[in-house]
């Protein structure tokens, strides 16, 4: 299929493959070590972390958006965490019966606290210890540009 758009250069493809490989390796380390040492998956940790960052309570739709997953995926994940471990509780909004909130429970806060040393160790050992402070700032700047250029919506056109 020819679109008239320029092909990616070898350098661009190499950067893409390197980013994908680094992300995959870092995710695998964190997910595996969270499972082994904190009894949770990476995605369960992210739910707890998001809820903690926003003060402990968030509507399901914004939670799904923050996690970059579908609303039904967020609902399934939160339901599992509610039933299996009691780390979150789903509550109905008193003012809008259509809205469901996810709330961080005391057990969820404890689980997040237990996971913190695992996350800190993985981020240090497999990521931050290999970059200077200037390189870390550069990584943040470059990745933020990519985030801004990719709104994460399925209807965004790329010219194909």
N, C-alpha and C positions, 0 to 999 in steps of 0.2 A: 504494500500500500504506500503510495507516494502522496505526501501532503504538501510538498513545497516548503516544508519547514526544514531547517538545517538538521543534519544528523548530529548526534552527540559525538564529541571528540573522544579519542582514547583516554585522555586525561580526565574528562568528565565521567566517562564510564568507570574508570579506575577509582575515582573518588566515590562514586555511587556504591560500587561493590565493597569498598573499604568501609564506608559508613554502615552499610547493611551488615557486614560481617562483625564489626565492632559492636553494633547494637545487639545482634543475635548472641554473641558471646557474653556480653555484660548481662543481658536479660537472663540467659541460662544460668550464669553464676548466681545471680541474685535470687532467681526463682528456686533453684535447687537448694541453696543455703537457707533461705527462709523456710522452705518445707522441712528441712532436716533440723533446724535449730529453733524455729519459732512456731512450727505447726501450722503455717499458712502459706498460701501461694502469693506470688507477686501481686496478682489482681486483688486478692483479699486485702493485702497490705495497702494497696492504692486506695481502696474504698475507705479504710480506716484513716489513712493519712489525709485524704480530701476532707472527710467529715471533721477531723481534728482541726485542720487549717481554717475551716469556715465556722468554727465555734461549736461543732458537735451535731449540727442539724442542717439538712439540705433537702429540697424537693428532688424527686427522682429524676425529672427531666434535666435539670442542671447538673445533677450528679453524673448522669449518662454522658452528657456533653463534656464534662471535665475529664471523665475516664476515656473519652473517645470511643465509646461503644454504643450500640443501639439501646433504646429505652427498654426493649424486652430483655436484652442481655443484662442490663443493670438490674432490672427487676428480678431476673433469675439469680443473679449473683447475690444480691441483698437478701433474697428469700433464703438461699442456702446458708448464708452467714447468720441469719436470724435463727433458723431452725437448728443448724449443726452446732454452733458455738455460742449463740446468744451475744455476739459481738455488736450487732446492730438491731434496732427495732424499727419496724415500719409503723407509722402512725398516720391517721387521717387528719386532714386539716379541718379545724372547726368552722372555718369560714368558706371553704371550697371543697365540697365532698368529692370532687374529681381529683384533687391533689393528694398525693401520698408523699410523706416525708420519710427519709432515712435518718435515724438518730443513732449516734455513737453511745453505746451503753458503757457502764463501768467496766464490764468484762472486756469490751472492745478497747478501752483506754489501756487496760492492763496488758492486753495482747500487743498493742502498738508499742508500749514501753518495752516489752520483752523483745520485740523485733528490732528496735532501734540500734542496738550494738551490731546486729547482723548487717543491717543496711550501711551503717557507718564503716564497718570493716570491708565490706564488698566495694563500696564506693572508693575508699582509700586504696585498698590493695590492687584492685583490677582497673582503676581509672585514674584517680587524682594523683597518686604517687608517681605516675609516669609522665606528668605534665607540670611545667612550671606555672607559677601564678599568672604570668602573662599569656601562656598558651591556654590556660583554663578560661581566661577572659575572652580570648580569641574564639575558642570553641563556642562559648555562650553567644557571642555576637553572631557568628556564622549560623548557628542553629536557630537563633531567633529570626534571622533573615529568612531562613527556610520555612519556619513556622508562619511568618507573615505572608509568604508567597503561596502557601498551601492552606487555604481556609478549612480543609477537611470536610467539604460538602460534596456529595456525589454529583451535583449538577454543574460543577465548575468545569468550564471548557478549557482544554489545553491545545486546541487547534487541530485535533484529529478529525 
